[in-house]
Amino acid sequence: MEIVFAFACPTMVKKCSIKSGKNGTTSDLSELNYNLEFKVIDETMRKIRLAVNYKKVWAKNEDLQAICDLTPSVFHFSGHGFKDEKSKTGKDDFLLIENRKLESQELKSPEISKYFGKNSKIKVVLILSCHSQNIGQIFQNIGIEHVICIQRKFAIDDQSCITFTRAFYEQL
């Protein structure tokens, strides 16, 4: 089994469509403890002793194709998720990834479909991000069998994601 653990943690939002600072261009975000999440995954993989290959990758917009080319059976994303407050359908909800300058970039439906729609080997997607239900639906629509995400109306704290990660991989 191959698992790709993709993470993004921009600490500043730049030119995104979310509600933000006074002039609408920047906003501070909470820093995610992805190092602790890595540690939990490392410990859990040693504990369960399964033949699992996993890679930790930084979710940067320039590297989406390379991430998809890894052809994992499990794709796990840890990062910030946002809902489009103006949309009742949620079609413009997005995840935040980064560019090479560490600036935030929105990852929306067209990019997800473009990159992940070509990868038929992914069987499970975990999106441990706030408000990620509609993003999860995109993965289901492109044919991913199992998608785990957070209901659109809810935010989730970092510690809950870490606790879930441990329990999920122990039961996998």
N, C-alpha and C positions, 0 to 999 in steps of 0.2 A: 504494500500500500504506500502511496506517495501522498504527502500532505504539504501544501504550500501555505505558510502562515505569512500573510501580507499585512503590514502595518503602516500607518501614516499618522503623524502627530504634529501637524503644523501648529505653532503656538500663536500665530497671527493670521487672521483671515484677510486676504487682500483681493479686492475686486470680485467679491462673491455676492450673490443675490440674497443672502440672508440678512436679517435685521442686524445692524451693526452700530458702529459709533455715530457721533453727531453728523458727520458728513456722508455717512453710508458707505465708507470705503474700507475701514479696518475695524477689527474687534479682537479682543484677547480671547483665547480659548484655554480651557484647563488642559494641562499637560497630562497625557495618559502614561501610565506606568507599564509600558510594553516590556521593559526589562524584567519586571516581576512576572509578567505573563510568559515571557520566554523561559524564565527559571521554572515556572510551574509546568510548562510543557516538557522541558528537559527532564525534570524529576519524574513526571508521570510516565514518560516514554521509558525511562530506565526501570521504573516500578512494574509496568505491565509486560515488559520484555516481549513485545511483538516485533515482527519483522516490518518495521515502519521506517521509511525514509522521509525526512521532512526538511524543508528548507525555509529559512526565515528571509523574507525579502522586503525591502522598503517599497511601498506602493507609490511609485512616481509615474506621472503620466507618460513619460518617455519610455518607460519599461513595461507597459501593460502587455504588449505583444510578447515580450520575453517571458513574462510571468505565465501567460497562457500557453506558451510553447513548452513549459515544463510538464504539461499534461498530468497534473495531479488527479487523484481520485477524490481528494478533499481539498477545498479551497476555503481558507479561514481568513476573514478580514477583520482587523481590529483598528478602529479609528472613529472619527466623528461622523455622525449622520445628521442630516437636517431635513425638515419638511418644508415645503413651499407653503407658507401661510396663506397665500392667495388662492391656492388650488384646492378644490374639494376632491378632485380625483387623485391628487398626489403625483401626477405624471412628471412634475418637475422636482420631486424630492431628489436628494443627492447625497453622496458620500464625499468627504474631503480627502483628496490625496495631495501629493506635493509635486512640484517641478524641481529641476536641478538646482534652482536658487532657493529651495526650501519654502517657496511661497505656496499658498493653498491653491488648489485647482478643484473644480467641481467634477465629479464623476457621475454622469447622468445616464439615463436609459440608452440613448444611441451608442455611447461608447461601450457600455456593458454588453449590449447586444452584438456590437461589431467584434469585440475581442473574445468574449466568452461564448458566443453563439457558435463559433467554429470548433470548440473543444468538446467533443462528445465523451471524453473519458472522465470528466468531473461527475461524481455521483452525489456528493454532499457539499453544500455551501453553508458556512456559518458566517453571519454578518452580525458581529457584536458591536453594534452602533445604535445610538439613539434613533428612534423614528424610522427604522429601516424596513418596515413591512412592505412598502411599495417597491423598494429596491429588490427585496426578496422575491416579489412577484415577477419581476423582470427575469430573474434567474429561472424561476419555474416556467415562464413562458418560452424560454429558449431550450427547455427540455431537461433541466437539472431535476433529478428524482427527489432529492431531499434538501430542503432549505430551512435553515433555522435563523430567525431574525427577531427583531423587537417590534411589537405593535406600534403602529404609526403614532398613536396618541401618547406614547410613553418615552421618557428618557431613561437611561440606565447608567448607574455609576460604575466607575472603573473597577472597584472591588467586587461588585456583583459579576462583572464579566470574567474576572480572574477566577472567582469561585466556580462559575459555570464551566469555564475552560477545563479546570481540573476534573470536575465531575464528568463532563462529556468524554474526555479522553480516557478516563479510568473505565468508563462503561463501553467505550468503542471496542 
